Amino acid sequence: MNDSMVFVVDDDPSASKGVTRLLASAGYRTETYNRAADFLAREPFEGPCCLVLDMVMPEMSGLEAQKRLRERGHDLPIVFISGRGDVPSSVQAMKKGALDFLTKPFEADDLLAAVGAAIQRSRDSRAEKEGKASLFDHWKALTPREREVFTRIVSGALNKQIAFEFGISEKTIKIHRARVMEKMQAHSFAELVRMAEKLRSGQGAIPGFDEIPAPPVAQA
């Protein structure tokens, strides 16, 4: 837990103090803010983290803070807390990506469970991003021709079809295919397909995967 951080944003000093004490007793590091604007002004935390955010605050509500975080591209998991059972607000928060919504007074175990799940989601998200970054590095190591072969392979084209399309020998395609597998560090065709799915999805997806033409029919 020492590499993670839980941010607590609540305009009620006594409430935020109680939350931070509980989290500290469970081994979490915390930072507390009485205003959402102060939290938004800090530099993004580089490790696993989550936000315990009060729904109703003066100046800026929890929903507005959530909106601004999304606009900045920050996807840290949020556990909302509120002094009243505001069903419409809770539904809106959850639809926009909040992990949980707790109504004060909440049970200590409920908060710890929500924070634990939020930190795990943060870890998983970071691991996924790091894995995708590694895939991009492998992709960059491919030559332009190897990239073309890669996209054709994962589209289901056979070696002879790719060779016909490029006007080169099937033996040359096999060499390119072997180099693609080696550079991408793929141990099977299925693994290579999974890599392609990751490269074509999300922000910064590699162009070309969705514009692959249908494999040509080789002439007899």
C-alpha positions as CSV (number, residue, x, y, z in Angstrom):
1,M,0.0,0.0,0.0
2,N,2.9,2.4,0.6
3,D,3.3,3.1,-3.1
4,S,-0.3,4.2,-3.4
5,M,-2.1,7.4,-2.4
6,V,-5.7,8.1,-1.3
7,F,-6.8,11.7,-1.9
8,V,-9.6,12.9,0.4
9,V,-11.6,16.0,-0.7
10,D,-14.3,17.1,1.8
11,D,-15.2,20.6,3.0
12,D,-16.1,19.2,6.4
13,P,-12.8,19.1,8.4
14,S,-14.1,16.6,11.0
15,A,-15.4,14.2,8.3
16,S,-12.2,14.3,6.3
17,K,-10.1,13.8,9.5
18,G,-12.1,10.7,10.4
19,V,-11.7,9.3,6.9
20,T,-7.9,9.9,6.9
21,R,-7.5,8.3,10.3
22,L,-9.4,5.3,9.1
23,L,-7.3,5.0,6.0
24,A,-4.1,5.6,7.8
25,S,-5.0,2.8,10.3
26,A,-5.3,0.5,7.2
27,G,-1.8,1.5,6.0
28,Y,-2.8,4.0,3.3
29,R,-1.0,7.3,2.7
30,T,-3.4,10.2,2.3
31,E,-3.6,13.8,1.3
32,T,-6.5,15.9,2.4
33,Y,-8.1,18.9,0.7
34,N,-11.0,21.1,1.9
35,R,-11.6,22.4,-1.6
36,A,-11.9,20.5,-4.9
37,A,-10.0,23.4,-6.7
38,D,-7.0,22.9,-4.4
39,F,-6.9,19.2,-5.3
40,L,-7.2,19.9,-9.0
41,A,-4.3,22.4,-8.8
42,R,-1.8,19.7,-7.6
43,E,0.4,17.8,-10.0
44,P,-1.0,14.3,-11.0
45,F,0.3,11.5,-8.8
46,E,2.5,9.0,-10.6
47,G,1.6,5.9,-8.6
48,P,-1.5,3.9,-7.9
49,C,-4.1,6.3,-6.4
50,C,-7.8,7.0,-5.9
51,L,-10.0,9.9,-4.8
52,V,-12.5,9.9,-1.9
53,L,-14.7,12.9,-3.0
54,D,-17.5,14.6,-1.2
55,M,-20.5,15.1,-3.5
56,V,-21.8,18.4,-2.0
57,M,-19.3,21.2,-1.5
58,P,-19.4,25.0,-1.9
59,E,-17.6,26.6,-4.9
60,M,-17.2,23.3,-6.7
61,S,-19.3,20.1,-6.3
62,G,-18.0,16.6,-6.5
63,L,-19.7,16.1,-9.9
64,E,-18.0,19.2,-11.3
65,A,-14.6,18.1,-10.0
66,Q,-15.2,14.7,-11.6
67,K,-16.1,16.4,-14.9
68,R,-12.9,18.5,-14.9
69,L,-10.8,15.4,-14.2
70,R,-12.3,13.6,-17.1
71,E,-11.8,16.7,-19.4
72,R,-8.1,16.6,-18.4
73,G,-7.9,12.9,-19.2
74,H,-7.3,11.8,-15.6
75,D,-9.0,8.4,-15.0
76,L,-8.2,8.0,-11.3
77,P,-11.0,5.9,-9.6
78,I,-13.4,8.0,-7.5
79,V,-15.3,6.9,-4.4
80,F,-18.0,9.5,-3.8
81,I,-19.3,10.2,-0.3
82,S,-22.4,12.3,0.6
83,G,-24.2,13.4,3.7
84,R,-27.5,12.7,2.0
85,G,-29.0,10.0,-0.1
86,D,-29.1,11.8,-3.5
87,V,-30.1,9.1,-5.9
88,P,-30.0,11.1,-9.1
89,S,-26.5,12.5,-8.3
90,S,-25.2,9.1,-7.4
91,V,-26.5,7.6,-10.6
92,Q,-25.0,10.4,-12.6
93,A,-21.6,9.9,-10.9
94,M,-21.6,6.2,-11.5
95,K,-22.5,6.7,-15.2
96,K,-19.5,9.0,-15.5
97,G,-17.1,6.4,-14.1
98,A,-17.3,6.7,-10.3
99,L,-16.4,3.4,-8.6
100,D,-18.7,3.6,-5.6
101,F,-21.1,6.0,-3.8
102,L,-21.4,5.9,0.1
103,T,-23.9,7.8,2.1
104,K,-22.7,9.3,5.5
105,P,-22.5,7.9,8.0
106,F,-21.0,4.8,6.3
107,E,-19.5,1.7,7.8
108,A,-15.7,1.7,8.0
109,D,-15.5,-1.7,6.3
110,D,-17.5,-0.3,3.4
111,L,-15.1,2.6,2.8
112,L,-12.1,0.4,3.1
113,A,-13.5,-2.1,0.7
114,A,-14.4,0.7,-1.8
115,V,-10.9,2.2,-1.5
116,G,-9.2,-1.2,-1.8
117,A,-11.1,-1.8,-5.1
118,A,-10.3,1.6,-6.3
119,I,-6.6,1.2,-5.7
120,Q,-6.6,-2.2,-7.4
121,R,-8.4,-0.6,-10.4
122,S,-5.7,2.1,-10.5
123,R,-3.0,-0.6,-10.5
124,D,-4.7,-2.6,-13.2
125,S,-5.1,0.5,-15.4
126,R,-1.4,1.5,-15.0
127,A,-0.3,-2.1,-15.8
128,E,-2.5,-2.1,-19.0
129,K,-1.0,1.3,-20.1
130,E,2.5,0.1,-19.5
131,G,1.9,-3.1,-21.4
132,K,0.4,-1.1,-24.3
133,A,3.4,1.2,-24.3
134,S,5.7,-1.8,-24.5
135,L,3.7,-3.1,-27.5
136,F,4.1,0.3,-29.2
137,D,7.9,0.0,-28.7
138,H,7.8,-3.4,-30.4
139,W,5.7,-2.0,-33.2
140,K,8.2,0.8,-33.8
141,A,10.9,-1.8,-34.2
142,L,9.2,-3.3,-37.3
143,T,10.1,-2.1,-40.8
144,P,7.4,-0.6,-42.9
145,R,7.0,-3.9,-44.8
146,E,6.9,-5.9,-41.6
147,R,4.1,-3.6,-40.4
148,E,2.2,-4.2,-43.6
149,V,2.6,-8.0,-43.2
150,F,1.6,-7.7,-39.6
151,T,-1.7,-6.1,-40.4
152,R,-2.5,-8.6,-43.1
153,I,-1.6,-11.5,-40.9
154,V,-4.0,-10.5,-38.2
155,S,-6.7,-9.8,-40.7
156,G,-6.6,-13.5,-41.6
157,A,-4.8,-13.4,-44.9
158,L,-2.7,-16.4,-45.9
159,N,0.9,-16.1,-46.8
160,K,0.2,-16.7,-50.5
161,Q,-2.5,-14.0,-50.5
162,I,-0.1,-11.5,-49.0
163,A,2.6,-12.5,-51.4
164,F,0.2,-12.0,-54.3
165,E,-0.9,-8.5,-53.0
166,F,2.7,-7.3,-52.7
167,G,4.0,-9.0,-55.8
168,I,6.8,-10.9,-53.9
169,S,7.5,-14.6,-53.2
170,E,5.7,-16.5,-50.5
171,K,9.1,-17.5,-49.1
172,T,9.8,-13.8,-48.5
173,I,6.5,-13.3,-46.7
174,K,7.4,-16.2,-44.4
175,I,10.6,-14.5,-43.5
176,H,8.8,-11.2,-42.8
177,R,6.2,-13.2,-40.8
178,A,8.9,-14.8,-38.6
179,R,10.5,-11.4,-38.0
180,V,7.2,-9.9,-37.0
181,M,6.6,-12.7,-34.5
182,E,10.2,-12.3,-33.1
183,K,10.1,-8.5,-32.8
184,M,6.6,-8.4,-31.3
185,Q,7.7,-11.2,-28.9
186,A,4.6,-13.2,-29.9
187,H,4.7,-16.9,-29.2
188,S,1.6,-17.8,-31.2
189,F,-0.7,-16.4,-33.9
190,A,-3.5,-16.0,-31.3
191,E,-1.1,-13.9,-29.1
192,L,-0.3,-11.7,-32.1
193,V,-4.0,-11.1,-32.8
194,R,-4.5,-10.1,-29.2
195,M,-1.6,-7.6,-29.5
196,A,-3.2,-6.2,-32.6
197,E,-6.5,-5.7,-30.7
198,K,-4.7,-3.7,-28.1
199,L,-2.8,-1.6,-30.6
200,R,-6.0,-0.7,-32.5
201,S,-8.0,0.2,-29.4
202,G,-8.1,3.3,-27.2
203,Q,-6.4,6.6,-27.4
204,G,-3.3,6.7,-29.6
205,A,-4.4,3.6,-31.6
206,I,-2.1,2.8,-34.5
207,P,-3.7,3.7,-37.8
208,G,-4.1,1.1,-40.5
209,F,-5.5,-1.8,-38.6
210,D,-9.1,-0.8,-39.4
211,E,-8.4,0.1,-43.0
212,I,-6.9,-3.3,-44.1
213,P,-8.3,-4.3,-47.5
214,A,-9.8,-7.7,-48.0
215,P,-7.2,-10.3,-48.9
216,P,-6.9,-10.6,-52.7
217,V,-7.6,-13.9,-54.4
218,A,-4.5,-15.4,-55.9
219,Q,-4.8,-16.2,-59.5
220,A,-4.1,-19.8,-60.5
